[in-house]
Amino acid sequence: MRKIALVLLCAYVFTVPWDVVVLPGIGTISRFIGLLAIAAGLLTTLTGARFRNPNAIVWFAGAFAAAAVLSLFWTISYDVTVERVWSYAQLFASVWLLQEIARDRKQIRLLLIAWCVGGFVPLASLFMNFAGNRSMGADRFTSEGAVYLNANDMGLTLVLGLPVAWYLLRDPGRWVRVVAAIYLAVAPLAVLLTASRGSFLAGLVALAIIPLTMRGFSLRLYAALSVVLVIGGIASVRFVPESTWSRLLTIQDEVSGGGNMSGRTDIWAAGLSVAIENPLLGVGAGAFGPAVRPILQQTRSAHNTSLSIAVEQGMLGIVLFGGLLVACTLRIFRLPNPERMLWAVLSLTWLVGAMSVGWETRKLTWLLVGLLAAQPVMRRVYGRIPVPLPHRDLTVMLPEGRGSVRARSSVRS
């Protein structure tokens, strides 16, 4: 039964990057598969009577979802909050499921492969729209399905796949390395075609993993990477519209205060005023749009994850979500390399991207949280073993659950 749950979990992760296909009466296909995976995970856990102790990440994720449930008592838009609570319940369940089912690096590797392969679905849709000149306006291209995927969301989705693809270049499977190399070659071009400035900046952070982890690669891989970079550069010059480059070149003016961030500054000012009026508990989960409607004369999304949480769930939500981020950071420090570098870059990439999009309810955000919660960490158990080292500590690090030993030298060389 555990194998069935793992297969369904891989299928769910595969669908997360292209969460745009809707099944009538059910919702997106990722929701449908996710519910099946959660049911299989619960059945597996109950029949096997083997619960994995929840770590701090899972506890904070659950507390944040519980705070959203409590906001039903004071929300300004009950129907919207009910829908948001249902979303948070499923997202928290996905975090628990990832931590419960993915128990070793081999299983996490399968999930990362599923994530990378799933990224090709929106890539294919975007390139077909580009070939057919079907843009969302101003030469900005994205993927589409029964649900329209915003270009900013599309760009950040593809950007987050870049560190994963680079990590998979070390995979022992040849076909996995080929898939990862193709993703690294075409995804940056697709990000440029979205003309998303926030995704472009997040992409620079994501690509930082390359110089930080190139040590240890073979000369053949260096040569292949050089070819990919040359081809990518030529393709960018050849296919990316001039208007896209002009838009990206406005990043400095926008960040320095010379622009209005495509209308975001008005939204942020309205959200900030609402947050000041409701500082402790907020206006209710999911109620950002109704809260700013009287100010902006229309319903708008926050375009900023932290502001969205501050308005909807107040300081309570900020503290709990902040605690979740701190728990994730502490777990990253306990990972071995190269996993530590992968998750550090992924986290920073998400943080940069979340400054211009509201991603607190995106499945990809909670997929990151769940995968990080599932990562086996290194623990230290202290003991004394004589070793011939001059007054130095020798630390032996083993995966979580198998024990480890720290030996303190007592012998001079």
N, C-alpha and C positions, 0 to 999 in steps of 0.2 A: 504493500500500500504506500510505503514511503517513496518508492520509485515512481509510482503514479503521481503522487503529489509533486515530486521534483520535475517530472515531465510537464505537468500543468504549470508549474512555476516558471519553467523555461519558456513555455508558450506565452505566458503573461508578460514576461520581460521582453520577449520578441515584439509584442504588440505595443508596448509603451511608447516607443519613439514615433509611432504613426497612429496615435489615438484619435483617428478622424473617421473611422468607419462605424456606422450606427446600425444596430440590429433593431428593427421595429419592436417597440414595447419593452425592450430590455435596456438599451443604451449602447454605448460604444462596445466594440468587440473586446477591448481590453478589460472592461468592467465585467463582461460575461465570463471570460476566461479566468479573471481574477477571483470572481465569486466561486467558480468551480474549484480553483486551486485552494482557496480558503476552506471550503467544505472538505476537500480531500485532506488538507493539513490537520483540521480538527479531528477528523475520523482517525487519521494516522496516530495522532497524539493520544487520543482517548483509548484506542485499542491497544496501543503499545505501552501506555502508562509511563511514558518517558518524556517528561517535560524538561526543556532546557531552561535553566534559571534566567529570567529576564535581566538584562544588564541595564545600566543607567540610561542608555539611549531609548530603550523600549519604554522604561518608566516615564521619562519626560515626554515621549511621543503620546503615551496614553493620557498623561496629565493634561497635555495641550488639547487633545480631543475631548476630554472630559470637561474642560473649561468652556469649550464651544457648546456642549450640551447644556451647561448651566446658564449660558447666555439666552436660552429660550425664555427665561423668566423675566428678562428686561429688554429683549430685542424690540426695535422699532419696526421690524418687518418679519412677522412670525413665519410666513411661508418660505421666504428666502432663507431664514436661519434653519428651518427644518431640513431644507435641501442641503445646506452646507454641513449640518451635523451628520447627515447620512453619508456625505462624501468623506468627512473626517473619520467616521467609523470604519469605512472600507479602507481608507488609506492607512489607518493605524493597524488594521488587521493584516494589511500587506507587509508592514514592518515586522509585526510579530511572526508572520508566516516565513519571511525570509530568514529571520534569526532562528526559527525553530527547525526548518527543513534543511537549509544550507549550512552544514556543520563542519565542512572541511574545505580546503583550498581547491580540491578537484571539483567539487560541486559549485563553488563560487566561480571558478574558471568557466564552467558551462554557462552560467548566468551571464558572465561578461561577454562570452561569444554570442549568446542570443541577443544581447543588447547591441553589439556591433553589427550583426547581420540584420537586425530589425531596422537599423538606421538606413539601410539601402532602399527601403520602401518609400519614405518621404523624399529621398534623393532622386529616385526614379520619377516620382510624380512631379517634383520641381523641374527637373530637366525636360520632361515632356511639356510642361507648361511654358518653359522657356523656348523650346523648339517651335511651339505653336503660337508664340507671342501672346500668351494668355497671362497678363500680369494683373496684380491687384492695384495698379496705378503707379505712375512715376517710375516705370521700369523696375518695379519690385516684384519678385517672383517668390512663390511659396508652393507647398503641396496642398492638395484639396481632396475632399471626400464628401461624405454626407454632412460632415462638420467641417467648416472652413478653419484652417490653421493659420493664425496670424503670422506675418513674416517675422516679427520679433521672436515669437515663441519657436518658430521653425529654425531660425538662426541659432538660438541658444541650445536647442535640442541637438543640432548637428555639432555645435562646438563642444558640448560635453562628451560627445563620442570620440573626439580626437585623442585625449589622453588614454582612453580605453583601447583604442586601436593601436596606439604606440606601445602600450603595455603588452598587447597580444603579439607584437612582433617577436617577443621572446618565447612564444609558445612552441612546444615541441612539435605540434602538428603543422605540416607544411601548408595544408589548405587554409588553416587558420591564419598563418602569416600572410598568405596571398590575399585573403579577404581583408585583413587589417591594412595591408599596403595599398590596396585599391581604395579603401575608405580614406586613408590619409591623402591620397592623390586627388580625389574628387570632392571631398567634403569642403575644403577651404574655398574652392570655386563656387560651390553652392551657397556658402555663407555670404560671399560677396554679392551674389545675385539677389539675396534677400534685401540688400542695402540697409541692413539693420546696424546702426552705429553701436548700440549696446552689445550686440553679438560680436561685432568686430573687435571691440575692446576686450571682451571676455575671451575671444579667440586668441588674442595675443598672450593672455595668461595661460590658456590651455597649451599653446605651442611651446611655452617655456619648459615643458617637461622634456623636450627633445635635447636641448643643450645640458639640462641637469642630469640626464640619465644615459647619455651616449657612451659613457665609459663601459667597456666590456663587449661592445658590438664588434662583429667581424668586418674586415675590409670590404667584403662583398656587400654587406648591408649598408656600409657608408656609401659605396658606389651607387647602390640602388636608390638610396635616399637622395643623392645628388641628382640622379636622373628624374626622380619624382618632383623635386623642387624646380628643376629647369622646365619640365613639361607643365607644371602647375603655373609657373610664372608666365610662360608663353600663352597658355589658355586664358589666364586672367586678363592679359593685355588684349587678346584677340576677341574674347566673347563678352566680357563685362562692359555694360553700356557706360558711356561717358558720364551720363547723369548720375550713375551710381558712385563713380569716383568723386564727382563734385559733392555729393551728399556726404560721403565719408570724410572729405576734407573739411567739412564744417564742424567736426567733432571738437576741435580746440575752441572754436568760438562758442559752441553750445556749453561746454564744460566751464569755460571762464566767465560765463554769465552774459555773453553777448546775444544769446537766443532764448527761446522759450521751451526748448526741448520738445518740439512738435506739440505744443499745448500742454505738456506735462506740468509745467510750473504752475499753471492755473489750477490744475487738479490737485497738485500737492499742497498749494495754499489753502484750498477748500478743505482738503482732508485734515490738514494741520489744525485748522480752526475747529473742526468737529472733534478732533482728538483732545484739544484743550478743554472743550466743554464737557467731555465725557472721559476723564483721565483714568479712572480706576478700572472700570469694567467694560467700557466701550459701548457701542450701539447695538451689538449683537453680531454673531458670526455671519459673514456673508452680506452684511447690510451696508457696506461701503457705498454702493451705488445709490440706494434710497437716502442715505445720510447726506450726500453732497448734492442731491437733486435740487433742493431749494436754493442752493448757492449758484450752481452752474446751469440751472434750468434744464438739465438733462442728466440721465444716469450714466456715470462713467466708472470705469475700473481704475484702480489706484495707480497702476504702472510703477509700483514700488512695494516690495514684499513687506518690509518692516512697517511702512506707513499703513498698509492695509491691515496688518495685525493690530497696530496701535489704535486705529479707528474702530475696528470691529470688536476687539477683545481687551482693549485698554492695557494698562500696566500689567495686569494679571497675565494676559496673553504674551506680552513682550517678555516678561520674566521667564515664563515657561518655555517659550520658543528659544529664548536666549540660552536657557539651561540645556535645551536639546543641542544647540550648536556647540556649547562648551563640552558637553558629554561626547559629542562626535570628535571634537578637537583632541580631547584627552585620549580617546581611543586611537586616533591616528598616531599619536606619539608612542603608543605601545605596539605599533605594527613593525614588522621587520621590513627591510628594503627588499625588493623595489615597491612593495605594496604601500609603504609609508609615503613615498614620493607620489605615487599614483593618486592616493586619496587626498594628500595635501593639495596637489594641483587641481584636482576635481573640485574640492571644497572652495578654493579661492576663485576658480572659474565661476562656480555657482554664485558666490557672493557678489562678484562683479556684475554678472548678468542679472541678478535679482534686484539690482538698484534701479532698473528701468522697466521691469515687468513684475506682475504680481503672481508669484509662483508658489505661494503657500499651499495651494490646492492641486498643483500639478503632480501627476503620478510620478514623473521623473524625479522630482524633488524627494518624494518619499521612497522611491526606489534607491536613491543614493543613501538615504538614512538607513533603510533596511539592510542594504548590502554591507554598509559599514558596521552595523550592529552584528551582522553575521560573521565578520572577519575574525579568524582566530588570532588572539593577541599573545604576546610573550609575557610570562610572569616570572617573578624571582622568588625562590624559596631559599632561605639562608641556612647555611650549614658550614662546618669547618672541615676542609680536606687539605692536608699538607701538599703543596706543590712547589717545585723549585723556581720560584719567582721572587725577586727582591722587593718585598714590601709592596706588592701590587695586588689589586683585586682581580680575580678571574671570574667572569660571569658566564655561565652556561645557560643559554636561553632555549627553551623548548616550547612547543605549541601549548596553548591553553588546554587544560584537562589531562595532560600527561605528566605534569610536574616538571620542576626544573631545579637546578642547584646553583648556588653561588658559593664559590670556594675562596676563602681568604688565605693568602700565602702566609706561612709561618716559617719558611726556610729561606735563608740568605743564599744567593748564588755566589 
